[in-house]
Amino acid sequence: MRSVGASESIHRYALEHANPLDDAVAEWLNATSRERFGRAAGMNIGVDQGRFLKTIVAIAQADTVVEVGTFTGMSAMWLARGLSDGGRLICFELVDTYAEVAREAWARAGVDDRIEMRFGPAADGLAELPDTRHVDVAFIDADKTGYQTYLDLLLPRMKPTGVILVDNVLWSGRIIDESDDSPDTLALRAFNDAVAGRDDCEAVMLAIGDGVTMIRPT
Ligand SMILES: C[S@@+](CC[C@H](N)C(=O)[O-])C[C@H]1O[C@@H](n2cnc3c(N)ncnc32)[C@H](O)[C@@H]1O
């Protein structure tokens, strides 16, 4: 998807000056998600954001990565591609409906052995993670009304050098449309405001994809 706020020509220029965008597994996964789940396939992140996630995981030399909200596994595939040898990705997803497609994609990408799926409400799953600072990278992309809870559960579990990436923080521009008071928009606005006011982390918002906030514990 075009980064929020970027013109078509600037977006195209940025894409053309990064690694190539063609990725056979991502194309298969987009097509299969559309075929099986229709418009919901729009929830898959784009290749540009995927490469960004992979790069962050690789820079972090991550052993432990956590994803909150997996759908058919697109972002998980990119996160897993950045893992070091022996590294693992734990994916929290509410339902198992999408898992068959996700597992097929991960096998095609050669990363299935690094990914563990845990089904059920992510808040319960995150609360069961060890209460120590062991997570290198986390990606939050599930129900928007749960973002605050996910951040609160993840922050104390992040390594001091760890980073949390939060998706959809610009919400296709609706975040600044005051006439939009849908529950998800209000939840994202409240989340963004709360992040900006916290003194236990440092945050920077990037206009990549639908907006991504990078948060590190301080
Ligand atoms: C935007 S999609 C994830 C897309 C995926 N990260 C990607 O880019 O390929 C959001 C996912 O969060 C899941 N979800 C919604 N509420 C959840 C909850 N309470 N706990 C865990 N997952 C949840 C949905 O089932 C859906 O698959």
The ligand as a MOL file (V3000), in Angstrom:
LIG
                    3D

  0  0  0     0  0            999 V3000
M  V30 BEGIN CTAB
M  V30 COUNTS 27 29 0 0 0
M  V30 BEGIN ATOM
M  V30 1 C -4.5160 -6.5860 10.5600 0
M  V30 2 S -4.6590 -8.3140 10.8070 0 CHG=1
M  V30 3 C -2.9760 -8.8140 10.9400 0
M  V30 4 C -2.2250 -8.7010 9.6500 0
M  V30 5 C -0.8180 -9.2630 9.6970 0
M  V30 6 N -0.0580 -8.7070 10.8070 0
M  V30 7 C -0.0860 -8.9770 8.4050 0
M  V30 8 O 0.2660 -7.8140 8.1690 0
M  V30 9 O 0.1230 -9.8810 7.6070 0 CHG=-1
M  V30 10 C -5.2310 -8.3920 12.4700 0
M  V30 11 C -5.3270 -9.7840 13.0370 0
M  V30 12 O -5.5050 -9.6630 14.4430 0
M  V30 13 C -6.3240 -10.7110 14.8710 0
M  V30 14 N -6.9200 -10.3480 16.1680 0
M  V30 15 C -7.9980 -9.5470 16.4070 0
M  V30 16 N -8.2370 -9.4670 17.7230 0
M  V30 17 C -7.2860 -10.2140 18.3370 0
M  V30 18 C -7.0100 -10.5360 19.6900 0
M  V30 19 N -7.7530 -10.0540 20.6890 0
M  V30 20 N -5.9590 -11.3440 19.9510 0
M  V30 21 C -5.1850 -11.8380 18.9480 0
M  V30 22 N -5.4010 -11.5660 17.6430 0
M  V30 23 C -6.4450 -10.7680 17.3450 0
M  V30 24 C -7.3600 -10.8650 13.7550 0
M  V30 25 O -7.9540 -12.1480 13.7870 0
M  V30 26 C -6.5120 -10.6100 12.5150 0
M  V30 27 O -6.0490 -11.8200 11.9630 0
M  V30 END ATOM
M  V30 BEGIN BOND
M  V30 1 1 1 2
M  V30 2 1 2 3
M  V30 3 1 2 10
M  V30 4 1 3 4
M  V30 5 1 4 5
M  V30 6 1 5 6
M  V30 7 1 5 7
M  V30 8 2 7 8
M  V30 9 1 7 9
M  V30 10 1 10 11
M  V30 11 1 11 12
M  V30 12 1 11 26
M  V30 13 1 12 13
M  V30 14 1 13 14
M  V30 15 1 13 24
M  V30 16 1 14 15
M  V30 17 1 14 23
M  V30 18 2 15 16
M  V30 19 1 16 17
M  V30 20 1 17 18
M  V30 21 2 17 23
M  V30 22 1 18 19
M  V30 23 2 18 20
M  V30 24 1 20 21
M  V30 25 2 21 22
M  V30 26 1 22 23
M  V30 27 1 24 25
M  V30 28 1 24 26
M  V30 29 1 26 27
M  V30 END BOND
M  V30 END CTAB
M  END
